[in-house]
């Protein structure tokens, strides 16, 4: 009697789509609803450069206020936006520094007890890398710099966007 390998059950597709998985070729861009992704926009492996913590300065900014007055108002606004633009996409940056011979992840502190990675919601049809550059400029402006700082300095942009992480 010959040994047979059991057949793996097939499940409906779930999770993040693969490039070329919905429409488009495997080597070209893929379209998911109203979003078009090119192979270069979903690259996740890049070199990570570590810098000493002394390269950074820390401070406080003016407080940011919520757009909505209550949780139900927020959900209503989100429903209305979903009807207009569809699913929300977001990106977060993981900023790693070197201190005491160990890597450290920098987090933003909001209030007294909440910490988060810098990032946020992408605009419709915005590339992940371009969106992260825009959001880093909003969250972490460099001292004495213009709004395009992260985009203008190509080398620095590469180093910062190398640490991007898409929230699943």
C-alpha positions in Angstrom: 0.0 0.0 0.0 1.5 3.3 -1.1 1.8 6.2 1.3 -0.2 9.2 0.3 0.3 12.8 1.4 -2.9 14.2 2.9 -4.4 17.0 1.0 -4.4 20.4 2.7 -7.9 22.0 3.0 -8.5 25.1 1.0 -9.9 28.2 2.7 -11.3 31.4 1.3 -8.5 33.9 0.6 -8.0 36.3 3.5 -5.3 38.7 4.7 -3.2 41.0 2.6 -3.4 40.5 -1.1 -0.3 39.6 -3.0 0.9 41.7 -5.9 -0.8 40.6 -9.1 -3.3 38.5 -7.1 -6.5 40.3 -7.9 -6.0 42.0 -11.3 -2.9 42.8 -13.2 0.1 40.7 -14.0 2.5 39.1 -11.6 5.3 41.4 -12.7 3.3 44.6 -13.1 1.0 46.6 -10.9 -2.0 45.2 -9.2 -5.3 46.9 -8.6 -7.3 46.4 -5.3 -10.5 48.4 -5.4 -9.5 52.0 -6.0 -5.8 51.4 -5.0 -3.1 50.5 -7.4 0.1 48.9 -6.0 3.3 48.5 -7.9 6.0 45.9 -7.0 8.3 48.7 -5.7 5.6 50.0 -3.3 5.3 46.8 -1.4 9.1 46.2 -0.9 9.6 45.4 2.8 13.3 44.4 3.1 15.8 47.2 3.2 19.0 48.0 5.1 18.4 49.5 8.5 21.0 52.1 9.7 21.3 52.6 13.5 22.2 56.1 14.8 23.2 57.1 18.4 20.4 58.6 20.5 22.6 61.8 20.7 21.7 62.5 17.1 18.1 63.3 18.2 16.6 66.1 20.2 13.4 65.7 22.2 10.7 68.2 23.0 7.0 68.9 23.1 4.6 70.2 20.5 1.3 72.0 20.8 -1.5 69.6 21.8 -3.5 67.9 19.0 -7.3 67.9 19.5 -9.7 65.2 18.4 -11.8 65.9 15.3 -14.9 64.5 17.0 -16.6 65.4 20.2 -17.6 61.8 21.1 -17.0 58.2 20.1 -20.4 58.0 18.3 -19.5 61.1 16.3 -16.2 59.5 15.3 -17.9 56.3 14.1 -20.4 58.4 12.2 -17.6 60.3 10.5 -15.8 57.1 9.7 -18.9 55.6 8.1 -19.4 58.6 5.9 -15.8 58.6 4.9 -16.0 54.9 4.1 -18.9 55.6 1.8 -16.8 58.2 0.0 -13.3 56.7 -0.2 -13.6 53.1 0.9 -11.3 51.2 3.2 -8.8 53.1 5.3 -5.1 52.3 4.9 -2.4 53.3 7.3 1.4 53.1 7.7 3.6 53.4 10.8 7.4 54.0 11.0 9.6 52.1 13.3 12.5 54.4 14.3 15.5 52.5 15.7 18.4 54.2 17.5 21.5 52.9 19.1 22.1 53.6 22.8 24.2 51.7 25.5 25.2 49.1 22.9 21.6 48.1 22.2 18.9 49.1 19.6 16.0 51.1 21.0 12.6 51.8 19.3 11.5 55.4 19.6 7.8 56.0 20.4 5.7 59.1 20.6 4.0 59.8 23.9 0.5 61.1 23.8 -0.9 62.2 27.1 0.5 60.5 30.2 -0.1 56.8 29.4 -0.4 56.3 25.6 2.6 55.6 23.4 2.5 55.0 19.6 4.7 54.6 16.6 4.8 57.7 14.3 2.5 57.3 11.3 -1.2 57.5 10.5 -3.7 57.2 7.7 -2.8 57.2 4.1 -4.6 59.4 1.6 -6.5 57.6 -1.2 -4.1 56.2 -3.8 -1.1 57.4 -1.8 2.0 55.1 -1.9 3.1 53.8 1.4 6.6 55.3 1.2 5.3 58.7 0.1 2.6 58.6 2.8 5.2 57.7 5.5 7.4 60.6 4.4 4.4 63.0 4.6 3.4 61.7 8.1 6.9 61.8 9.5 7.1 65.4 8.3 3.9 66.2 10.2 4.8 64.2 13.4 8.6 64.8 13.5 9.7 68.0 11.8 13.4 68.5 11.9 14.6 71.6 13.7 14.8 74.6 11.4 13.6 72.7 8.3 11.0 73.0 5.7 7.9 70.8 5.3 9.6 68.8 2.5 12.6 67.8 4.6 12.1 64.1 4.5 11.4 64.2 0.8 14.2 66.5 -0.3 17.0 64.7 1.4 17.0 61.4 -0.5 19.6 59.6 1.6 17.8 60.5 4.9 14.5 59.6 3.4 15.8 56.1 2.5 17.0 55.6 6.0 13.8 56.7 7.6 11.4 54.9 5.3 13.5 51.7 5.6 11.9 51.3 9.0 8.3 51.4 7.7 5.8 48.9 9.0 2.3 48.5 7.6 -0.2 47.9 10.4 -2.2 44.7 9.8 
